[in-house]
């Protein structure tokens, strides 16, 4: 599951003088990665050999156990790139429709992708889904897109891996993120002949989406989104603080600047760029629920030993996505940690976009929906709901709150609870405010 901003737990003996160590951090990781890639390939070949009919060991219990263990190891250490969405077909009312995927706008730090199914009405609503820039690729929201493309022309932000963006393309911070959202929204509206699109922000982007919406309302932009749905977003992290929130408060911003920021090595197009590396983010993700991850891999091992390939594959598919991570720019990460998690600039009315105070009370023409998961351990209950109180200029009839019972952070935008309970609420809200 994505975190609002993945934060690595600080070591107690950490100091500020770690610039030299961080200069070598990425190189050390690349060396380890090359070793593990070789080990993964060896484990894969060995597992296959142990299960060959021509191998006598394959008929022994130990051979099967060893093959299963090697297969789990190979999957855990295999190299991973950017996953594909792979949404080719979708079922609507018992009928199967083809889904087309295209990139409609390209920018240095992120593209705008479009999904549309065959048979969709020409005047179908436009929905912009905003993906977290928190270490995972946009494909983490594959289930979100798959559900919404049934009824909407879906657009989604496809953020770039910062290590692949050349230094010549400049920097990218929270202000730039907001600018991208405004530009994407305007682009969608222009293509739809002026029809105002709807916006959905999942997790961390609830903050910049909220700010972008306020700015567009303030400046009377005719392409201002008709609705904004915020799901599990850290609008006010003082409400029901979670482990993520606590970790962000444990150290001053300078600790993060000197301890978790690294330089992209020469082997990548973004060589020399300062980033919060994906491998550190993944370490943060895994450490938050290490026991659960270990049990998941043990269960995978047990499934393999008894020949339950389907159950084992389900675990593999999840971790294939979960372990696919990318770097984010240092300036975006640090600004987010400071403004959202440490200063609480949004709820305090002090959040600025390029020096301009973002007046949340200016939102008067965009209906707001706040969605939270009852068991969310990333963005606690009340953190997203706070947005409704901050939008003082919006009529109460255009605000709505929904708490998904029994849902964790991941469950509010993926899985059965998302498809059966949360998505219908979003659809109803959009229909009421179109």
Secondary structure, DSSP 8 states (H G I E B T S, - for coil): ---SS------TT--S--HHHHHHHHHHHHHHHHHHHHHHHHHHHHHHHHT-TT-GGGGSHHHHHHHHHHHHHHHHH-----------EEEETTEEEEEEEEEEEEETTEEEEEEEETT--TT--EEEEE---SSB-GGGGHHHHHHHTTTSEEEEEEE--GGGS-GGG----HHHHHHHHHHHHHHHHHHTTT---EEEEEGGGHHHHHHHHHHHHHTT-TT--SEEEEES--S-TTTT--HHHHHHHSS-HHHHHHHS-EE--TTSTTTT-EEE-HHHHHHHHHHHTHHHHHHHHHHHHHHHHTT-HHHHHHHHHHHHHHT-B--EEHHHHHHHIIIIIIS-TTTTT--EETTEE--GGG--SSEEEEEEETT-SSS-TTTTTHHHHH-TTS-GGGEEEEEETT--TGGGTSSHHIIIIIHHHHHHHHHHT-
